[in-house]
């Protein structure tokens, strides 16, 4: 290729680069102007709503009838878009008086049919946002048709829409809301936990509806019924209903039943939990142990100590939690467990001694004494041998420099300065 041709091609390429750069700069400028314009509009709308809220918060305006309050803010709200007013009305933090005016303004300016249409379905992301906002506005305002719209949204395939609907029902005092939630729990179009959370929020007494569900054919329904019933104290016969779940074929139901018994039960609850300490499923055994801890049954500490040697780590951990919940009065049972043939039982008992502060009390008191008691020295020796060197190391770390030196001296005197787990 001739030198002239090469130079011509290079000049043409440079011209294309310049043109592309100019086009890109122009496009960027247009985009920046558009974004800036949108932000200015949004800022103006936010300021408009802030002004309207401030007007409605004035004492002389709050006392007026609804029509008069709307008249005060209409000149201000007329400058806001429908989406912005809906956003403010749907916000959970909007005060009741302000919400009442905003909802009435939306209906007065754009019509109730528009809100109902928005709440019924959606196709685009923008429609979805409008649907969720409209559902909240109509439901909060007590519109007669809102319950049916929310019921339809509960089974929507969109999880966000369904969650809004479930949340609205969970805070409602209308018995129909509970009926819809219980139906959703049975259909299981959504995880049972998502529905159960809203049932647990309900301000209504659900015990009459939940108790028959303990015998439902679906174990998931039985599970959540048992779990939710744990908040109802003093319901006659409920302890017996929950105790019967100890024989349920599904371990999740057995766990839920004994867990709720720890909240609402007494002697029968303790007896049921004692039975489940030997359940074949580890998480049931662990829950049974925690239930005994909740029931404050110190007399069952011997049975809980046996779980310190359970093959499952979570069960051993639950047993420690239960024993610690019993308080320092459990120490005689722990002391006897220090001689148990199972290493895990001995070690677990020593850890409970430490976690209850008993080890610290024993060793610090004896270290501060010029004539340590033989019985207590023997107890310390058994605790430290059972728990291992890490117990004494952590104890020394928790004491002051002066006391730490005395503790080391005491341990060395009784031959425990290099104890390992046996």
Helices and strands as residue ranges (DSSP letters): H 3-57, H 59-62, H 66-77, H 82-90, H 96-110, H 112-120, H 125-140, H 146-154, H 159-170, H 175-187, H 192-201, H 207-211, G 212-215, H 219-228, G 229-231, H 238-243, G 244-247, H 251-264, H 267-276, H 282-294, G 298-300, H 301-306, G 307-309, H 313-325, G 328-330, H 331-337, H 343-355, H 358-367, H 374-387, H 389-398, H 401-413
